[in-house]
């Protein structure tokens, strides 16, 4: 059952470029499933914005990743906040969560669409101990905007079944990994995803393009899941 | 909102509420936040769109929260006492 919580901002960090990470502490335990989101009141008139929870379910703290690039109401609200301030969050909300019996799983994200996948991947690798292949394909524009890289590389090193690919649409000459769009990278790395389940989070255009590519690569439509609010 | 947490979902069905809700079908993406917040008022239909099952299913605060937490602002809230549109502003 969702609740309204007053969350204390205990940490505010600029990870890279427009991406800020906030750690919120609630007065009581905040129970949720990896992939769910909170609706944050960002204006006095009751206007709310939805943000995927960036951390794994654990106790009375959650992390949010805010992309202030759009510079809308939510961006300005979060930029104005400081450690020690409180925010009103309603949650947990959302049905973009992991199925009970997953095997091979592909995650495809662009920009801050990677946020719900951070706790999902941790749950699969560390919580469920999934031994089958798990791939994360993350599309960004510039190398200087990348964040959480050490964390995902460490997961890749520690789990032979986890593969992490970053695709840059505007790479420098020095960038040696994938470039272009996320669907270019999918086709480049694998001829078939038959039997895989896919989770997508990003722009509607990306969802449509990747869905099309994945279906051609063998993924059933009912095995393709995406976050609707993004 | 007060300092303490507030759990949405009325334990007792209200007898009569003053807020009337309306779903703008074209805007609804089936995110289902309304169903999570006001489950006695909204449900998802076979097309994954929100339907209203009972205008008096939840208290006014929860109906308003359901509308405010909708990511696409697909729910309108009217105060039947005044005829004023409460949400979206």
Boltz contact constraints between the chains, C-beta under 6 A:
constraints:
  - contact:
      token1: [A, 1]
      token2: [B, 7]
      max_distance: 6.0
  - contact:
      token1: [A, 1]
      token2: [B, 9]
      max_distance: 6.0
  - contact:
      token1: [A, 2]
      token2: [B, 8]
      max_distance: 6.0
  - contact:
      token1: [A, 2]
      token2: [B, 36]
      max_distance: 6.0
  - contact:
      token1: [A, 2]
      token2: [B, 37]
      max_distance: 6.0
  - contact:
      token1: [A, 3]
      token2: [B, 5]
      max_distance: 6.0
  - contact:
      token1: [A, 3]
      token2: [B, 7]
      max_distance: 6.0
  - contact:
      token1: [A, 4]
      token2: [B, 1]
      max_distance: 6.0
  - contact:
      token1: [A, 4]
      token2: [B, 6]
      max_distance: 6.0
  - contact:
      token1: [A, 5]
      token2: [B, 5]
      max_distance: 6.0
  - contact:
      token1: [A, 39]
      token2: [B, 69]
      max_distance: 6.0
  - contact:
      token1: [A, 45]
      token2: [B, 89]
      max_distance: 6.0
  - contact:
      token1: [A, 46]
      token2: [B, 68]
      max_distance: 6.0
  - contact:
      token1: [A, 48]
      token2: [B, 68]
      max_distance: 6.0
  - contact:
      token1: [A, 48]
      token2: [B, 69]
      max_distance: 6.0
  - contact:
      token1: [A, 50]
      token2: [B, 71]
      max_distance: 6.0
  - contact:
      token1: [A, 88]
      token2: [B, 1]
      max_distance: 6.0
  - contact:
      token1: [A, 90]
      token2: [B, 69]
      max_distance: 6.0
  - contact:
      token1: [A, 93]
      token2: [B, 33]
      max_distance: 6.0
  - contact:
      token1: [A, 93]
      token2: [B, 36]
      max_distance: 6.0
  - contact:
      token1: [A, 95]
      token2: [B, 32]
      max_distance: 6.0
  - contact:
      token1: [A, 228]
      token2: [B, 29]
      max_distance: 6.0
  - contact:
      token1: [A, 228]
      token2: [B, 31]
      max_distance: 6.0
  - contact:
      token1: [A, 229]
      token2: [B, 31]
      max_distance: 6.0
  - contact:
      token1: [A, 229]
      token2: [B, 71]
      max_distance: 6.0
